[in-house]
Amino acid sequence: MKIYDYLGVIDADFVNIELEKNIDVKYYIDPFSLILKDKKRTNFSQIALNKLHTYFQKIADNLHSRESLAEVVNHIGEVKYTKLGWSEGGHGKGSSVVLSDLLINELHNSDALITGLVSDIADMSIFINGIGKDRISDMITNIIIDLLSVYTRDQLGKFEKVKFESVSCYFWNEEKSVWGKRSIEVAVIEGIQILLVPKRYVVSLESNDFGYYQFIYRGFLEALKKFYLMYVPELGETYKSGKKKGEVKLPSKKAIKEKLELDKVSKFEYCAILDIALKYPGILEQAKDEFREYVKIKLNK
């Protein structure tokens, strides 16, 4: 049974999760949705983004040693309460120890972080090998778990048949930039402990709209089209007719890919991207702007 059916509602602000014990719905919390979806910041998104910003800054400040990094990521694990993800046979594979070790390895060895290619938590899912959208969702859930608790009480407090109980957990204290431990409320329905997530901030796990290849195609190549005429004017063709006859066209993405041999660059060969960025000052920032504008349009359709 889905939670909407249990509550007797047709629609709601939160994800319509399954109330079966070992079944999750295949969605993940999407950082781009938190950053770009609201034209006007909601209280939820403002607090969440502040938490994520201070957490990412803490990671960036502690890249120099595995021990320091371990203190930042050692409370990241799969949170069972939201019932989001791939799981169809219960939780446990995403234990805190396993995820922490994975994160430490990938973050500590990441050229993308060291060189500044990654500038916030949303970039991590695009540019850091081994940290995909499901792992980023786990990170966000841990970081904002106290916020999800307040949201769940706000959404379900009016339903008499929904009970609440306290559980002890770690949460990210954005004011002190440290992990804290406290009791939070979770909803209890049919013996299942639940934290709700606003549906406007989730995306299907099967969606590939906001990944690395989309960044290359929708961000990097779009930016290069505009930069390339300044540096490689021979790629620009002229209009043959019409009002723009004789004016130079922006080069095609195909021409740029062939010129830079981008088809030969595998997913995590950042050196090639960074080499190009060094040749064309400002290209990386422009590429991120182009990509996020594309994402924003997709999210707000």
BELUR-V634563 format. One record per residue. N is the residue number from 1. RES is the residue in one letter. D_CENTER is the distance of its C-alpha to the mean C-alpha in whole Angstrom. Layout:
BEGIN
n & res & d_center
N & RES & D_CENTER
N & RES & D_CENTER
END
This chain:
BEGIN
n & res & d_center
1 & M & 29
2 & K & 26
3 & I & 25
4 & Y & 26
5 & D & 30
6 & Y & 30
7 & L & 30
8 & G & 32
9 & V & 29
10 & I & 29
11 & D & 25
12 & A & 23
13 & D & 20
14 & F & 18
15 & V & 17
16 & N & 21
17 & I & 20
18 & E & 23
19 & L & 26
20 & E & 27
21 & K & 26
22 & N & 25
23 & I & 23
24 & D & 19
25 & V & 18
26 & K & 15
27 & Y & 12
28 & Y & 9
29 & I & 7
30 & D & 4
31 & P & 3
32 & F & 6
33 & S & 8
34 & L & 8
35 & I & 9
36 & L & 11
37 & K & 13
38 & D & 15
39 & K & 18
40 & K & 19
41 & R & 17
42 & T & 18
43 & N & 19
44 & F & 16
45 & S & 13
46 & Q & 16
47 & I & 16
48 & A & 12
49 & L & 11
50 & N & 14
51 & K & 14
52 & L & 10
53 & H & 12
54 & T & 15
55 & Y & 14
56 & F & 12
57 & Q & 16
58 & K & 17
59 & I & 16
60 & A & 17
61 & D & 20
62 & N & 21
63 & L & 20
64 & H & 24
65 & S & 24
66 & R & 23
67 & E & 25
68 & S & 23
69 & L & 20
70 & A & 21
71 & E & 22
72 & V & 18
73 & V & 16
74 & N & 19
75 & H & 18
76 & I & 15
77 & G & 16
78 & E & 15
79 & V & 16
80 & K & 19
81 & Y & 19
82 & T & 17
83 & K & 18
84 & L & 14
85 & G & 14
86 & W & 16
87 & S & 19
88 & E & 23
89 & G & 25
90 & G & 24
91 & H & 21
92 & G & 22
93 & K & 21
94 & G & 18
95 & S & 20
96 & S & 19
97 & V & 21
98 & V & 20
99 & L & 16
100 & S & 18
101 & D & 20
102 & L & 17
103 & L & 15
104 & I & 18
105 & N & 19
106 & E & 16
107 & L & 15
108 & H & 19
109 & N & 20
110 & S & 17
111 & D & 19
112 & A & 16
113 & L & 15
114 & I & 19
115 & T & 20
116 & G & 17
117 & L & 15
118 & V & 12
119 & S & 12
120 & D & 9
121 & I & 6
122 & A & 4
123 & D & 7
124 & M & 7
125 & S & 6
126 & I & 8
127 & F & 11
128 & I & 12
129 & N & 14
130 & G & 14
131 & I & 10
132 & G & 9
133 & K & 6
134 & D & 9
135 & R & 9
136 & I & 6
137 & S & 7
138 & D & 10
139 & M & 9
140 & I & 8
141 & T & 11
142 & N & 13
143 & I & 13
144 & I & 13
145 & I & 16
146 & D & 19
147 & L & 17
148 & L & 17
149 & S & 20
150 & V & 22
151 & Y & 20
152 & T & 22
153 & R & 25
154 & D & 25
155 & Q & 24
156 & L & 27
157 & G & 29
158 & K & 31
159 & F & 32
160 & E & 35
161 & K & 34
162 & V & 31
163 & K & 31
164 & F & 29
165 & E & 30
166 & S & 28
167 & V & 27
168 & S & 26
169 & C & 23
170 & Y & 21
171 & F & 19
172 & W & 17
173 & N & 20
174 & E & 18
175 & E & 22
176 & K & 23
177 & S & 20
178 & V & 21
179 & W & 20
180 & G & 23
181 & K & 24
182 & R & 26
183 & S & 27
184 & I & 24
185 & E & 25
186 & V & 24
187 & A & 26
188 & V & 28
189 & I & 29
190 & E & 31
191 & G & 31
192 & I & 27
193 & Q & 25
194 & I & 22
195 & L & 19
196 & L & 18
197 & V & 15
198 & P & 15
199 & K & 15
200 & R & 14
201 & Y & 10
202 & V & 10
203 & V & 10
204 & S & 12
205 & L & 12
206 & E & 14
207 & S & 12
208 & N & 12
209 & D & 12
210 & F & 9
211 & G & 10
212 & Y & 12
213 & Y & 15
214 & Q & 14
215 & F & 13
216 & I & 17
217 & Y & 18
218 & R & 17
219 & G & 16
220 & F & 19
221 & L & 21
222 & E & 22
223 & A & 22
224 & L & 24
225 & K & 26
226 & K & 27
227 & F & 28
228 & Y & 30
229 & L & 33
230 & M & 33
231 & Y & 33
232 & V & 34
233 & P & 36
234 & E & 38
235 & L & 35
236 & G & 36
237 & E & 38
238 & T & 40
239 & Y & 40
240 & K & 44
241 & S & 45
242 & G & 44
243 & K & 43
244 & K & 41
245 & K & 44
246 & G & 44
247 & E & 40
248 & V & 38
249 & K & 35
250 & L & 31
251 & P & 31
252 & S & 30
253 & K & 26
254 & K & 29
255 & A & 31
256 & I & 28
257 & K & 27
258 & E & 30
259 & K & 31
260 & L & 28
261 & E & 29
262 & L & 25
263 & D & 25
264 & K & 27
265 & V & 23
266 & S & 21
267 & K & 18
268 & F & 17
269 & E & 21
270 & Y & 19
271 & C & 23
272 & A & 24
273 & I & 21
274 & L & 22
275 & D & 25
276 & I & 25
277 & A & 23
278 & L & 26
279 & K & 29
280 & Y & 27
281 & P & 26
282 & G & 23
283 & I & 22
284 & L & 19
285 & E & 18
286 & Q & 19
287 & A & 17
288 & K & 14
289 & D & 16
290 & E & 17
291 & F & 14
292 & R & 12
293 & E & 15
294 & Y & 15
295 & V & 12
296 & K & 13
297 & I & 16
298 & K & 15
299 & L & 13
300 & N & 16
301 & K & 19
END
